[in-house]
Amino acid sequence: MSGGMDGPHVQIESITFSWCSIEQALDHIRRTIAGEYDASSFAHALDLAGRLDQPGQHGRCHLCA
């Protein structure tokens, strides 16, 4: 993939930001970017190849606002 989407990627399951203060949310984001969660039991490797829709492919679904 292009545009900085080359892996490896790690999916974190999951952070509910509505339960966090702004400071806690920013700390989770900082820790995620720094890779601090990568070896956690709630993280797993993710292959994005073929999983992302290009703009115009996806349209709208029940998950879209």
VODO-25046 format. One record per atom (N, C-alpha, C, CB): residue in one letter; atom name; z, y, x. Coordinates in nm, 4 decimals. Glycine has a CB too. Layout:
% residues N
+------+------+----------+----------+----------+
| type | atom |        z |        y |        x |
+------+------+----------+----------+----------+
|    a |   CA |        Z |        Y |        X |
...
+------+------+----------+----------+----------+
***
This chain:
% residues 65
+------+------+----------+----------+----------+
| type | atom |        z |        y |        x |
+------+------+----------+----------+----------+
|    m |    N |   0.0000 |  -0.1183 |   0.0844 |
|    m |   CA |   0.0000 |   0.0000 |   0.0000 |
|    m |    C |   0.0000 |   0.1239 |   0.0883 |
|    m |   CB |   0.1218 |   0.0002 |  -0.0957 |
|    s |    N |  -0.0450 |   0.2308 |   0.0340 |
|    s |   CA |  -0.0491 |   0.3544 |   0.1113 |
|    s |    C |   0.0533 |   0.4530 |   0.0587 |
|    s |   CB |  -0.1891 |   0.4161 |   0.1075 |
|    g |    N |   0.0626 |   0.5674 |   0.1255 |
|    g |   CA |   0.1513 |   0.6732 |   0.0781 |
|    g |    C |   0.2979 |   0.6456 |   0.1018 |
|    g |   CB |   0.1295 |   0.6954 |  -0.0663 |
|    g |    N |   0.3300 |   0.5714 |   0.2104 |
|    g |   CA |   0.4699 |   0.5466 |   0.2411 |
|    g |    C |   0.5327 |   0.4359 |   0.1597 |
|    g |   CB |   0.5469 |   0.6700 |   0.2214 |
|    m |    N |   0.4520 |   0.3541 |   0.0928 |
|    m |   CA |   0.5053 |   0.2477 |   0.0093 |
|    m |    C |   0.5110 |   0.1135 |   0.0815 |
|    m |   CB |   0.4225 |   0.2346 |  -0.1153 |
|    d |    N |   0.4738 |   0.1103 |   0.2119 |
|    d |   CA |   0.4816 |  -0.0140 |   0.2877 |
|    d |    C |   0.6274 |  -0.0555 |   0.2995 |
|    d |   CB |   0.4171 |   0.0017 |   0.4281 |
|    g |    N |   0.6525 |  -0.1853 |   0.2950 |
|    g |   CA |   0.7878 |  -0.2389 |   0.2945 |
|    g |    C |   0.8499 |  -0.2422 |   0.4320 |
|    g |   CB |   0.7881 |  -0.3763 |   0.2365 |
|    p |    N |   0.9609 |  -0.3076 |   0.4446 |
|    p |   CA |   1.0253 |  -0.3843 |   0.3387 |
|    p |    C |   1.1022 |  -0.2946 |   0.2412 |
|    p |   CB |   1.1192 |  -0.4872 |   0.3993 |
|    h |    N |   1.1166 |  -0.3430 |   0.1202 |
|    h |   CA |   1.1901 |  -0.2710 |   0.0163 |
|    h |    C |   1.3076 |  -0.3566 |  -0.0281 |
|    h |   CB |   1.0979 |  -0.2359 |  -0.1046 |
|    v |    N |   1.4168 |  -0.2915 |  -0.0666 |
|    v |   CA |   1.5353 |  -0.3603 |  -0.1156 |
|    v |    C |   1.5708 |  -0.3000 |  -0.2503 |
|    v |   CB |   1.6545 |  -0.3490 |  -0.0148 |
|    q |    N |   1.5886 |  -0.3862 |  -0.3508 |
|    q |   CA |   1.6300 |  -0.3395 |  -0.4832 |
|    q |    C |   1.7805 |  -0.3542 |  -0.4961 |
|    q |   CB |   1.5573 |  -0.4181 |  -0.5960 |
|    i |    N |   1.8452 |  -0.2475 |  -0.5412 |
|    i |   CA |   1.9895 |  -0.2469 |  -0.5637 |
|    i |    C |   2.0137 |  -0.2683 |  -0.7118 |
|    i |   CB |   2.0551 |  -0.1136 |  -0.5145 |
|    e |    N |   2.0964 |  -0.3636 |  -0.7476 |
|    e |   CA |   2.1271 |  -0.3941 |  -0.8869 |
|    e |    C |   2.2694 |  -0.3546 |  -0.9173 |
|    e |   CB |   2.1051 |  -0.5429 |  -0.9171 |
|    s |    N |   2.2969 |  -0.2668 |  -0.9904 |
|    s |   CA |   2.2400 |  -0.1408 |  -1.0255 |
|    s |    C |   2.3500 |  -0.0384 |  -1.0214 |
|    s |   CB |   2.1721 |  -0.1457 |  -1.1625 |
|    i |    N |   2.3139 |   0.0858 |  -1.0203 |
|    i |   CA |   2.4106 |   0.1955 |  -1.0219 |
|    i |    C |   2.3910 |   0.2706 |  -1.1533 |
|    i |   CB |   2.3928 |   0.2913 |  -0.8969 |
|    t |    N |   2.4944 |   0.2832 |  -1.2315 |
|    t |   CA |   2.4880 |   0.3560 |  -1.3578 |
|    t |    C |   2.5351 |   0.4984 |  -1.3311 |
|    t |   CB |   2.5751 |   0.2868 |  -1.4692 |
|    f |    N |   2.4380 |   0.5878 |  -1.3138 |
|    f |   CA |   2.4712 |   0.7246 |  -1.2761 |
|    f |    C |   2.5455 |   0.8001 |  -1.3848 |
|    f |   CB |   2.3464 |   0.7989 |  -1.2405 |
|    s |    N |   2.5307 |   0.7606 |  -1.5098 |
|    s |   CA |   2.6038 |   0.8313 |  -1.6159 |
|    s |    C |   2.7544 |   0.8083 |  -1.6040 |
|    s |   CB |   2.5546 |   0.7857 |  -1.7545 |
|    w |    N |   2.7966 |   0.7097 |  -1.5279 |
|    w |   CA |   2.9382 |   0.6827 |  -1.5060 |
|    w |    C |   2.9895 |   0.7514 |  -1.3796 |
|    w |   CB |   2.9624 |   0.5325 |  -1.4971 |
|    c |    N |   2.9014 |   0.8211 |  -1.3072 |
|    c |   CA |   2.9379 |   0.8834 |  -1.1798 |
|    c |    C |   2.9485 |   1.0350 |  -1.1941 |
|    c |   CB |   2.8352 |   0.8477 |  -1.0713 |
|    s |    N |   3.0355 |   1.0916 |  -1.1124 |
|    s |   CA |   3.0334 |   1.2368 |  -1.0974 |
|    s |    C |   2.9111 |   1.2711 |  -1.0132 |
|    s |   CB |   3.1666 |   1.2910 |  -1.0313 |
|    i |    N |   2.8756 |   1.3969 |  -1.0057 |
|    i |   CA |   2.7629 |   1.4379 |  -0.9219 |
|    i |    C |   2.7894 |   1.3994 |  -0.7764 |
|    i |   CB |   2.7380 |   1.5905 |  -0.9340 |
|    e |    N |   2.9119 |   1.4183 |  -0.7306 |
|    e |   CA |   2.9458 |   1.3849 |  -0.5925 |
|    e |    C |   2.9311 |   1.2352 |  -0.5662 |
|    e |   CB |   3.0883 |   1.4298 |  -0.5608 |
|    q |    N |   2.9770 |   1.1519 |  -0.6614 |
|    q |   CA |   2.9636 |   1.0072 |  -0.6461 |
|    q |    C |   2.8161 |   0.9661 |  -0.6472 |
|    q |   CB |   3.0402 |   0.9339 |  -0.7580 |
|    a |    N |   2.7381 |   1.0244 |  -0.7375 |
|    a |   CA |   2.5957 |   0.9924 |  -0.7447 |
|    a |    C |   2.5256 |   1.0279 |  -0.6145 |
|    a |   CB |   2.5298 |   1.0659 |  -0.8617 |
|    l |    N |   2.5535 |   1.1465 |  -0.5613 |
|    l |   CA |   2.4923 |   1.1878 |  -0.4347 |
|    l |    C |   2.5361 |   1.0972 |  -0.3204 |
|    l |   CB |   2.5283 |   1.3334 |  -0.4027 |
|    d |    N |   2.6600 |   1.0509 |  -0.3225 |
|    d |   CA |   2.7070 |   0.9590 |  -0.2195 |
|    d |    C |   2.6332 |   0.8252 |  -0.2290 |
|    d |   CB |   2.8589 |   0.9374 |  -0.2320 |
|    h |    N |   2.6127 |   0.7739 |  -0.3500 |
|    h |   CA |   2.5348 |   0.6501 |  -0.3674 |
|    h |    C |   2.3923 |   0.6675 |  -0.3155 |
|    h |   CB |   2.5319 |   0.6083 |  -0.5160 |
|    i |    N |   2.3305 |   0.7796 |  -0.3454 |
|    i |   CA |   2.1944 |   0.8068 |  -0.2983 |
|    i |    C |   2.1919 |   0.8127 |  -0.1461 |
|    i |   CB |   2.1410 |   0.9390 |  -0.3582 |
|    r |    N |   2.2858 |   0.8855 |  -0.0869 |
|    r |   CA |   2.2928 |   0.8964 |   0.0591 |
|    r |    C |   2.3108 |   0.7592 |   0.1219 |
|    r |   CB |   2.4077 |   0.9895 |   0.1014 |
|    r |    N |   2.4023 |   0.6785 |   0.0681 |
|    r |   CA |   2.4298 |   0.5461 |   0.1230 |
|    r |    C |   2.3098 |   0.4528 |   0.1063 |
|    r |   CB |   2.5531 |   0.4856 |   0.0555 |
|    t |    N |   2.2388 |   0.4665 |  -0.0040 |
|    t |   CA |   2.1198 |   0.3843 |  -0.0257 |
|    t |    C |   2.0114 |   0.4188 |   0.0749 |
|    t |   CB |   2.0670 |   0.4024 |  -0.1683 |
|    i |    N |   1.9843 |   0.5482 |   0.0924 |
|    i |   CA |   1.8828 |   0.5921 |   0.1892 |
|    i |    C |   1.9203 |   0.5490 |   0.3305 |
|    i |   CB |   1.8654 |   0.7451 |   0.1837 |
|    a |    N |   2.0487 |   0.5523 |   0.3625 |
|    a |   CA |   2.0948 |   0.5134 |   0.4956 |
|    a |    C |   2.0933 |   0.3616 |   0.5168 |
|    a |   CB |   2.2348 |   0.5664 |   0.5186 |
|    g |    N |   2.0664 |   0.2846 |   0.4100 |
|    g |   CA |   2.0602 |   0.1389 |   0.4220 |
|    g |    C |   2.1949 |   0.0705 |   0.4155 |
|    g |   CB |   1.9942 |   0.1023 |   0.5491 |
|    e |    N |   2.2984 |   0.1430 |   0.3741 |
|    e |   CA |   2.4324 |   0.0851 |   0.3715 |
|    e |    C |   2.4479 |  -0.0266 |   0.2678 |
|    e |   CB |   2.5335 |   0.1933 |   0.3440 |
|    y |    N |   2.3631 |  -0.0315 |   0.1678 |
|    y |   CA |   2.3718 |  -0.1352 |   0.0649 |
|    y |    C |   2.2777 |  -0.2527 |   0.0920 |
|    y |   CB |   2.3409 |  -0.0756 |  -0.0711 |
|    d |    N |   2.1933 |  -0.2440 |   0.1938 |
|    d |   CA |   2.0884 |  -0.3438 |   0.2145 |
|    d |    C |   2.1405 |  -0.4858 |   0.2319 |
|    d |   CB |   2.0076 |  -0.3068 |   0.3339 |
|    a |    N |   2.2557 |  -0.5037 |   0.2910 |
|    a |   CA |   2.3111 |  -0.6374 |   0.3145 |
|    a |    C |   2.4121 |  -0.6782 |   0.2075 |
|    a |   CB |   2.3768 |  -0.6429 |   0.4512 |
|    s |    N |   2.4220 |  -0.6025 |   0.0989 |
|    s |   CA |   2.5179 |  -0.6322 |  -0.0070 |
|    s |    C |   2.4715 |  -0.7492 |  -0.0924 |
|    s |   CB |   2.5402 |  -0.5095 |  -0.0944 |
|    s |    N |   2.5652 |  -0.8150 |  -0.1577 |
|    s |   CA |   2.5298 |  -0.9272 |  -0.2452 |
|    s |    C |   2.4530 |  -0.8809 |  -0.3687 |
|    s |   CB |   2.6555 |  -1.0021 |  -0.2880 |
|    f |    N |   2.4582 |  -0.7525 |  -0.4013 |
|    f |   CA |   2.3859 |  -0.7014 |  -0.5175 |
|    f |    C |   2.2523 |  -0.6384 |  -0.4799 |
|    f |   CB |   2.4710 |  -0.6001 |  -0.5907 |
|    a |    N |   2.2048 |  -0.6655 |  -0.3587 |
|    a |   CA |   2.0739 |  -0.6168 |  -0.3136 |
|    a |    C |   1.9855 |  -0.7366 |  -0.2836 |
|    a |   CB |   2.0874 |  -0.5247 |  -0.1876 |
|    h |    N |   1.8567 |  -0.7238 |  -0.3122 |
|    h |   CA |   1.7643 |  -0.8311 |  -0.2775 |
|    h |    C |   1.6290 |  -0.7727 |  -0.2380 |
|    h |   CB |   1.7485 |  -0.9297 |  -0.3951 |
|    a |    N |   1.5592 |  -0.8491 |  -0.1532 |
|    a |   CA |   1.4281 |  -0.8055 |  -0.1064 |
|    a |    C |   1.3318 |  -0.7976 |  -0.2240 |
|    a |   CB |   1.3737 |  -0.9011 |   0.0020 |
|    l |    N |   1.2407 |  -0.7030 |  -0.2179 |
|    l |   CA |   1.1468 |  -0.6798 |  -0.3260 |
|    l |    C |   1.0089 |  -0.6570 |  -0.2671 |
|    l |   CB |   1.1903 |  -0.5598 |  -0.4131 |
|    d |    N |   0.9091 |  -0.7293 |  -0.3172 |
|    d |   CA |   0.7707 |  -0.7115 |  -0.2755 |
|    d |    C |   0.7000 |  -0.6307 |  -0.3837 |
|    d |   CB |   0.6995 |  -0.8494 |  -0.2511 |
|    l |    N |   0.6593 |  -0.5086 |  -0.3501 |
|    l |   CA |   0.5968 |  -0.4197 |  -0.4482 |
|    l |    C |   0.4483 |  -0.4467 |  -0.4685 |
|    l |   CB |   0.6156 |  -0.2771 |  -0.4061 |
|    a |    N |   0.3880 |  -0.5291 |  -0.3837 |
|    a |   CA |   0.2437 |  -0.5546 |  -0.3933 |
|    a |    C |   0.2081 |  -0.6050 |  -0.5331 |
|    a |   CB |   0.1990 |  -0.6574 |  -0.2860 |
|    g |    N |   0.1213 |  -0.5342 |  -0.5995 |
|    g |   CA |   0.0761 |  -0.5729 |  -0.7320 |
|    g |    C |   0.1749 |  -0.5462 |  -0.8440 |
|    g |   CB |   0.0428 |  -0.7150 |  -0.7314 |
|    r |    N |   0.2898 |  -0.4874 |  -0.8135 |
|    r |   CA |   0.3914 |  -0.4645 |  -0.9161 |
|    r |    C |   0.3922 |  -0.3222 |  -0.9696 |
|    r |   CB |   0.5265 |  -0.4972 |  -0.8615 |
|    l |    N |   0.3257 |  -0.2309 |  -0.8990 |
|    l |   CA |   0.3268 |  -0.0914 |  -0.9414 |
|    l |    C |   0.1943 |  -0.0558 |  -1.0062 |
|    l |   CB |   0.3552 |   0.0017 |  -0.8225 |
|    d |    N |   0.2024 |   0.0046 |  -1.1227 |
|    d |   CA |   0.0829 |   0.0531 |  -1.1907 |
|    d |    C |   0.0381 |   0.1848 |  -1.1290 |
|    d |   CB |   0.1088 |   0.0702 |  -1.3417 |
|    q |    N |  -0.0898 |   0.2028 |  -1.1218 |
|    q |   CA |  -0.1450 |   0.3306 |  -1.0811 |
|    q |    C |  -0.1398 |   0.4248 |  -1.2002 |
|    q |   CB |  -0.2901 |   0.3152 |  -1.0278 |
|    p |    N |  -0.1350 |   0.5577 |  -1.1770 |
|    p |   CA |  -0.1373 |   0.6507 |  -1.2896 |
|    p |    C |  -0.2588 |   0.6215 |  -1.3778 |
|    p |   CB |  -0.1398 |   0.7978 |  -1.2397 |
|    g |    N |  -0.2387 |   0.6211 |  -1.5059 |
|    g |   CA |  -0.3472 |   0.5918 |  -1.5986 |
|    g |    C |  -0.3534 |   0.4451 |  -1.6383 |
|    g |   CB |  -0.4779 |   0.6327 |  -1.5380 |
|    q |    N |  -0.3031 |   0.3553 |  -1.5544 |
|    q |   CA |  -0.3000 |   0.2118 |  -1.5863 |
|    q |    C |  -0.1895 |   0.1807 |  -1.6860 |
|    q |   CB |  -0.2803 |   0.1284 |  -1.4587 |
|    h |    N |  -0.0774 |   0.2408 |  -1.6660 |
|    h |   CA |   0.0438 |   0.2024 |  -1.7393 |
|    h |    C |   0.0436 |   0.2524 |  -1.8834 |
|    h |   CB |   0.1665 |   0.2555 |  -1.6678 |
|    g |    N |   0.0065 |   0.3742 |  -1.9050 |
|    g |   CA |   0.0195 |   0.4289 |  -2.0400 |
|    g |    C |   0.1659 |   0.4502 |  -2.0731 |
|    g |   CB |  -0.0461 |   0.3356 |  -2.1438 |
|    r |    N |   0.2059 |   0.4192 |  -2.1961 |
|    r |   CA |   0.3454 |   0.4338 |  -2.2381 |
|    r |    C |   0.3948 |   0.3000 |  -2.2906 |
|    r |   CB |   0.3608 |   0.5450 |  -2.3465 |
|    c |    N |   0.5197 |   0.2722 |  -2.2614 |
|    c |   CA |   0.5828 |   0.1500 |  -2.3125 |
|    c |    C |   0.7210 |   0.1854 |  -2.3680 |
|    c |   CB |   0.5941 |   0.0408 |  -2.2001 |
|    h |    N |   0.7919 |   0.0857 |  -2.4164 |
|    h |   CA |   0.9236 |   0.1103 |  -2.4743 |
|    h |    C |   1.0252 |   0.1597 |  -2.3714 |
|    h |   CB |   0.9748 |  -0.0156 |  -2.5394 |
|    l |    N |   0.9950 |   0.1443 |  -2.2414 |
|    l |   CA |   1.0844 |   0.1920 |  -2.1374 |
|    l |    C |   1.0601 |   0.3374 |  -2.1012 |
|    l |   CB |   1.0703 |   0.1069 |  -2.0155 |
|    c |    N |   0.9471 |   0.3908 |  -2.1417 |
|    c |   CA |   0.9130 |   0.5309 |  -2.1122 |
|    c |    C |   0.9833 |   0.6235 |  -2.2104 |
|    c |   CB |   0.7596 |   0.5531 |  -2.1180 |
|    a |    N |   1.0217 |   0.7375 |  -2.1623 |
|    a |   CA |   1.0869 |   0.8352 |  -2.2508 |
|    a |    C |   0.9857 |   0.8997 |  -2.3433 |
|    a |   CB |   1.1592 |   0.9432 |  -2.1690 |
+------+------+----------+----------+----------+
***
